[in-house]
């Protein structure tokens, strides 16, 4: 066994992860391999084996994480129900007459889908297939159209029921129900900022987002209202029932997720989309996504166990606490590190690796643990929009119909303003912390 200082351990393990991911290797085997090698060289085989077994067993037995596959199933089933097409058809008639109205409609549908689907790939892909062609057909600027699809589609990772929050809770030992309530208002704030930006941009650049011609939206008020009601009310009732049961203390997140999954099947049945093939494909897709999440989680648990056991967490804490500027300087350093990591590492890796290390530092700095958790979650919104590791950009690039001619450069230009809008959202949550803390404080225990 080799005697290595805590500082050397921290440098080797963290730089090893970054280099491994940058060179193109998948995150899970990289972090598991580093943990295995470093743990074996410093502790020896038996101690490492016992640590890995205990941590993996603890993860598998975590009841809260069971909500993740249930919410994934709920989201995929709602995706297949045709909810996005119905919503777009309704909002298209109401907002299409405004300059930029279709881009605003895209963000609003992304916001609604966020509370239903919660899976970035599904949301961005749906918007790319439904909203992007409609905007391009009517002469929208490519960057504006692509940016609204990416920004609206990524809200699903923040607005509950979010898979990220389900996984964040056990890692930080925070109630998932409180995380759900804490994320609700910041998610709507970001949606509002996106819509405001589009409206102002189109006010000064009207030629980049023309209004839909009157003849295309000449529908009676009664028909538009009925269409909006029938497309919007069922998913809203579903989501509010799931979140409401958590808010009023009727059911914890796992049971609420089970109810939501069953209700999503009923909604698909009502829309005539529940077939054996759809059910089978939804189950297999749920299994595939859940398997990836659990695999990354198991490997990350191995990594964190070795890192913290060898004192790496103490090194990170000392660096953050010694940052210039006091506690706000330390907070800025945490935000900067999360932002940079988001450009290179999957958000799953950041949640499973960094959160157990960063979370204990919050109370030392005098920050509310729930508030700090939500600031990190809002920050992670940028990880989907900032190259080189930007999920939303890749999903849109792959799903966009080739005949539209939308390039990667168009998408990157389109998402840049939304990165700054997320920073503004972070600033608002700093100035007004009750945006995060008020709703959880109203929960019935």
C-alpha positions in Angstrom: 0.0 0.0 0.0 1.2 3.5 -0.9 1.1 6.5 1.5 -0.2 9.5 -0.4 -1.2 12.9 0.9 -4.8 14.1 0.8 -3.9 16.9 -1.6 -2.3 14.5 -4.0 -5.3 12.1 -3.8 -7.7 15.0 -4.6 -5.6 16.1 -7.6 -5.1 12.6 -9.0 -8.8 11.7 -8.7 -10.4 14.9 -9.9 -7.9 15.5 -12.8 -8.2 11.8 -13.7 -12.0 12.2 -14.1 -11.6 15.4 -16.2 -8.9 14.0 -18.5 -10.8 10.7 -18.9 -14.0 12.4 -20.0 -12.2 14.9 -22.3 -10.4 12.1 -24.1 -13.8 10.5 -25.0 -14.2 7.7 -22.5 -17.7 7.2 -20.9 -18.0 8.7 -17.4 -19.0 5.6 -15.5 -16.0 3.3 -16.2 -13.6 6.3 -15.8 -14.7 7.1 -12.3 -15.1 3.5 -11.3 -11.6 2.7 -12.6 -10.0 5.6 -10.8 -11.7 4.6 -7.6 -10.6 1.0 -7.9 -7.0 1.8 -8.7 -6.5 4.5 -6.1 -8.4 2.6 -3.5 -6.5 -0.6 -4.1 -3.1 1.2 -4.0 -3.8 3.1 -0.8 -6.1 0.8 1.2 -5.7 -2.7 -0.3 -8.2 -5.1 -1.8 -10.4 -6.2 1.2 -11.2 -2.7 2.4 -12.0 -1.4 -1.0 -14.2 -4.4 -1.7 -16.1 -3.9 1.5 -16.6 -0.2 0.8 -17.9 -0.8 -2.7 -20.3 -3.5 -1.5 -21.7 -1.4 1.3 -22.2 1.7 -0.8 -23.8 -0.1 -3.8 -26.1 -2.0 -1.4 -27.1 1.3 0.2 -27.9 2.8 -3.2 -30.0 -0.1 -4.3 -32.0 -0.1 -1.1 -32.7 3.6 -1.3 -36.5 3.8 -1.5 -36.7 7.4 -2.8 -34.6 6.6 -5.9 -37.4 4.2 -6.9 -39.4 7.3 -7.9 -36.9 7.9 -10.8 -38.0 5.0 -13.0 -41.7 5.8 -12.2 -41.3 9.4 -13.3 -39.3 8.4 -16.3 -42.2 6.0 -17.3 -44.7 8.8 -16.7 -42.8 11.2 -18.9 -42.3 8.7 -21.8 -45.9 7.6 -21.7 -47.1 11.3 -21.8 -44.7 11.9 -24.7 -46.4 9.1 -26.7 -49.9 10.3 -25.8 -49.6 13.2 -28.3 -49.8 15.9 -25.7 -47.2 18.1 -27.4 -49.0 18.2 -30.7 -52.3 19.1 -29.0 -50.7 21.9 -27.0 -48.9 23.3 -30.0 -52.0 23.4 -32.1 -53.9 25.2 -29.3 -51.2 27.8 -28.4 -50.4 28.3 -32.1 -53.9 29.8 -32.7 -53.7 32.0 -29.6 -50.1 33.4 -29.9 -49.3 33.0 -33.6 -50.5 36.5 -34.4 -47.7 38.2 -32.4 -44.2 38.7 -33.7 -42.2 36.0 -32.1 -45.4 34.3 -31.0 -44.3 30.9 -32.2 -41.0 31.1 -30.3 -42.9 32.1 -27.1 -45.3 29.2 -27.8 -42.3 26.9 -28.0 -41.0 28.0 -24.6 -44.5 27.7 -23.0 -44.9 24.2 -24.4 -41.5 23.4 -23.1 -42.5 24.7 -19.7 -45.7 22.5 -19.7 -43.8 19.5 -20.9 -41.2 20.1 -18.2 -43.9 19.4 -15.6 -45.1 16.3 -17.5 -42.1 14.7 -19.2 -39.0 15.8 -17.3 -36.6 14.1 -19.8 -34.4 16.5 -21.8 -34.0 14.2 -24.8 -37.8 13.7 -25.2 -38.7 17.4 -24.7 -36.1 18.8 -27.1 -36.8 16.1 -29.7 -40.6 16.7 -29.5 -40.1 20.5 -29.9 -37.6 20.0 -32.7 -40.1 17.9 -34.7 -43.2 20.0 -34.0 -42.2 23.6 -33.3 -39.0 24.0 -35.3 -40.5 23.3 -38.8 -43.5 25.6 -38.0 -41.2 28.5 -37.2 -38.8 27.9 -40.1 -41.8 27.6 -42.6 -42.9 31.1 -41.6 -39.5 32.8 -42.0 -38.1 32.7 -38.5 -34.4 33.3 -37.9 -32.7 29.9 -37.5 -30.8 30.9 -34.4 -33.9 32.3 -32.7 -35.9 29.3 -33.5 -33.2 26.8 -32.4 -32.5 28.7 -29.2 -36.2 28.7 -28.2 -36.4 24.9 -28.7 -33.2 24.2 -26.7 -34.1 26.6 -23.9 -37.7 25.4 -23.6 -36.8 21.8 -23.8 -34.2 21.9 -21.0 -36.6 23.3 -18.4 -37.7 19.7 -17.8 -34.6 19.0 -15.8 -35.6 21.8 -13.3 -39.3 22.1 -13.1 -40.8 19.2 -11.0 -41.3 16.3 -11.2 -37.6 16.4 -12.4 -35.4 13.3 -12.4 -32.5 15.4 -11.4 -34.2 16.5 -8.2 -35.2 12.9 -7.4 -31.5 11.9 -7.6 -30.2 15.1 -5.9 -32.3 14.6 -2.8 -30.6 11.3 -1.6 -27.2 12.6 -2.5 -27.6 15.7 -0.4 -29.9 14.1 2.2 -32.6 16.7 1.4 -36.3 15.9 1.1 -37.2 15.3 -2.6 -40.6 16.9 -1.9 -39.0 20.1 -0.6 -36.7 20.1 -3.7 -39.8 19.8 -5.9 -41.5 22.8 -4.3 -38.2 24.8 -4.2 -37.7 24.3 -7.9 -41.2 25.3 -9.0 -40.9 29.1 -8.9 -37.3 29.3 -10.2 -38.3 27.2 -13.1 -41.2 29.5 -13.9 -38.9 32.6 -13.5 -36.6 31.2 -16.1 -39.5 30.5 -18.4 -40.7 34.1 -17.9 -37.2 35.5 -18.6 -37.1 33.4 -21.9 -40.5 34.7 -23.1 -39.6 38.3 -22.1 -36.3 38.1 -24.0 -38.1 36.7 -27.2 -40.7 39.5 -27.0 -38.2 42.3 -26.6 -35.9 40.8 -29.3 -38.7 40.5 -31.8 -39.8 44.0 -31.0 -36.5 45.4 -32.3 -36.0 42.7 -34.9 -39.5 42.0 -36.3 -38.2 40.6 -39.6 -36.6 37.7 -37.8 -39.9 36.4 -36.3 -42.9 37.5 -38.4 -46.5 37.0 -37.3 -48.5 34.0 -38.6 -50.8 35.2 -41.5 -54.4 35.8 -40.4 -55.8 33.2 -42.8 -53.8 30.5 -41.1 -55.3 31.2 -37.7 -58.9 32.3 -38.6 -60.7 30.1 -36.1 -63.6 31.1 -33.9 -63.0 32.2 -30.3 -65.1 29.4 -29.0 -63.2 26.7 -30.9 -59.8 28.1 -29.8 -61.0 28.2 -26.2 -62.3 24.6 -26.4 -59.1 23.4 -28.0 -57.0 25.1 -25.4 -59.1 23.7 -22.6 -59.1 20.1 -23.8 -55.4 20.1 -24.5 -54.2 21.9 -21.4 -56.5 20.8 -18.6 -55.8 17.0 -18.5 -52.0 17.2 -18.2 -52.3 20.1 -15.7 -54.6 18.1 -13.5 -52.2 15.2 -13.7 -49.2 17.2 -12.7 -51.0 19.2 -10.0 -52.3 16.0 -8.5 -48.9 14.5 -8.3 -47.2 17.6 -6.9 -50.2 18.4 -4.8 -50.1 15.1 -3.0 -46.5 15.8 -2.1 -47.2 19.4 -1.1 -50.1 18.5 1.2 -48.3 15.6 2.7 -50.7 13.0 1.3 -48.0 10.9 -0.3 -44.2 10.9 -0.5 -42.5 11.3 -4.0 -42.2 7.5 -4.7 -46.0 6.8 -4.2 -46.9 10.1 -6.0 -44.7 8.9 -8.9 -46.5 5.6 -9.1 -49.9 7.4 -9.2 -48.5 9.7 -11.9 -47.3 6.7 -14.0 -50.7 5.1 -13.8 -52.5 8.4 -14.6 -50.2 8.9 -17.6 -51.4 5.6 -19.0 -55.0 6.6 -18.5 -54.4 9.9 -20.3 -52.8 8.0 -23.2 -55.8 5.7 -23.2 -58.2 8.7 -23.4 -56.2 10.2 -26.3 -56.4 6.8 -28.1 -52.6 6.3 -28.0 -52.3 3.4 -25.4 -51.4 0.3 -27.4 -49.5 -2.8 -26.5 -46.6 -1.6 -28.7 -46.5 1.8 -27.0 -46.6 0.2 -23.6 -43.8 -2.2 -24.5 -41.6 0.6 -26.0 -42.2 2.8 -23.0 -41.2 0.0 -20.6 -38.0 -0.7 -22.6 -37.1 2.9 -22.8 -37.7 3.4 -19.1 -35.5 0.4 -18.4 -32.7 1.7 -20.7 -32.7 5.2 -19.1 -32.9 3.8 -15.5 -30.1 1.4 -16.2 -27.9 4.2 -17.3 -28.7 6.3 -14.3 -28.1 3.4 -11.8 -24.9 2.4 -13.5 -23.5 5.9 -13.3 -24.7 6.1 -9.7 -23.0 2.9 -8.6 -19.7 4.0 -10.2 -20.0 7.5 -8.7 -20.7 6.0 -5.2 -17.5 4.0 -5.5 -15.6 7.1 -6.5 -17.0 9.3 -3.8 -16.5 6.6 -1.1 -12.8 6.5 -1.9 -12.4 10.2 -2.4 -14.0 11.1 0.9 -12.4 8.2 2.7 -8.9 9.4 1.7 -9.6 13.0 2.8 -10.2 14.5 -0.7 -13.4 16.2 0.7 -11.3 18.0 3.3 -9.0 19.4 0.6 -12.0 20.6 -1.5 -13.5 22.2 1.6 -10.3 24.0 2.6 -9.9 25.4 -1.0 -13.5 26.7 -1.1 -13.4 28.1 2.4 -10.1 29.9 1.7 -11.5 31.7 -1.4 -11.2 35.5 -1.3 -14.3 37.5 -0.6 -15.6 35.5 2.4 -18.6 33.3 2.0 -19.8 34.9 -1.2 -16.4 34.4 -2.7 -16.7 30.8 -1.7 -20.2 30.6 -3.2 -19.0 32.2 -6.4 -16.2 29.5 -6.6 -18.7 26.7 -6.2 -20.9 28.2 -8.9 -17.9 28.6 -11.2 -16.7 25.0 -10.6 -20.2 23.6 -11.3 -20.5 25.7 -14.5 -17.1 24.6 -15.8 -17.8 20.9 -15.0 -21.1 21.2 -16.8 -19.2 22.0 -20.0 -17.4 18.7 -19.9 -19.2 16.2 -17.6 -22.7 14.7 -17.7 -25.0 16.2 -15.1 -25.4 12.8 -13.6 -21.7 12.7 -12.8 -21.9 16.2 -11.3 -24.9 15.2 -9.1 -23.4 11.9 -7.9 -19.8 13.0 -7.5 -19.8 16.7 -6.5 -23.0 17.0 -4.4 -21.8 14.8 -1.6 -18.6 16.8 -1.5 -20.1 20.3 -1.8 -23.3 20.0 0.3 -21.6 19.8 3.7 -19.8 23.1 3.0 -23.0 25.1 2.7 -23.9 25.2 6.4 -20.3 26.1 7.2 -20.6 29.1 5.0 -24.0 30.0 6.5 -26.1 29.1 3.5 -29.4 27.3 3.7 -28.9 23.8 2.4 -32.1 23.8 0.3 -31.3 27.2 -1.2 -27.7 26.2 -2.1 -29.0 22.9 -3.7 -31.5 24.8 -5.9 -28.8 27.3 -6.9 -26.7 24.4 -8.1 -29.7 22.9 -10.0 -30.4 26.2 -11.7 -26.8 26.5 -12.6 -26.9 23.0 -14.2 -29.4 24.3 -16.6 -26.5 25.9 -18.4 -24.7 22.6 -18.8 -27.3 21.6 -21.4 -26.5 24.7 -23.5 -22.8 25.2 -23.1 -20.5 23.3 -25.6 -18.6 21.1 -25.9 -20.8 18.8 -23.7 -24.2 20.3 -24.4 -27.0 17.7 -24.5 -29.7 20.1 -25.9 -27.6 21.1 -28.8 -26.8 17.5 -29.8 -30.4 16.4 -29.4 -31.7 19.3 -31.6 -29.0 18.8 -34.2 -29.9 15.1 -34.4 -33.7 15.6 -34.4 -34.0 18.6 -36.7 -35.3 17.7 -40.2 -32.3 18.0 -42.6 -34.3 20.0 -45.1 -34.6 22.9 -42.7 -30.8 23.6 -43.0 -30.3 24.3 -39.3 -26.5 23.9 -38.5 -24.7 23.5 -35.2 -23.4 27.1 -35.5 -27.0 28.3 -35.7 -28.0 26.4 -32.6 -25.0 27.7 -30.6 -25.7 31.3 -31.6 -29.3 30.7 -30.6 -28.6 29.3 -27.1 -26.0 31.9 -26.0 -28.6 34.5 -24.9 -30.3 31.9 -22.7 -27.1 31.1 -20.9 -27.0 34.8 -19.8 -30.7 34.7 -18.9 -30.0 31.7 -16.6 -27.3 33.8 -14.9 -29.8 36.5 -14.4 -32.2 33.9 -12.9 -29.4 32.9 -10.5 -28.9 36.6 -9.6 -32.6 37.0 -8.8 -32.5 33.9 -6.6 -29.6 35.5 -4.7 -31.3 38.8 -4.2 -34.7 37.2 -3.5 -34.0 33.9 -1.8 -37.7 33.5 -1.0 -38.2 32.6 -4.7 -36.7 29.3 -3.6 -37.6 29.0 0.1 -41.2 30.3 0.3 -43.1 27.4 -1.3 -41.3 24.6 0.7 -42.0 26.5 3.9 -45.8 26.2 3.1 -45.7 22.4 2.8 -47.8 20.4 5.1 -45.6 17.9 6.9 
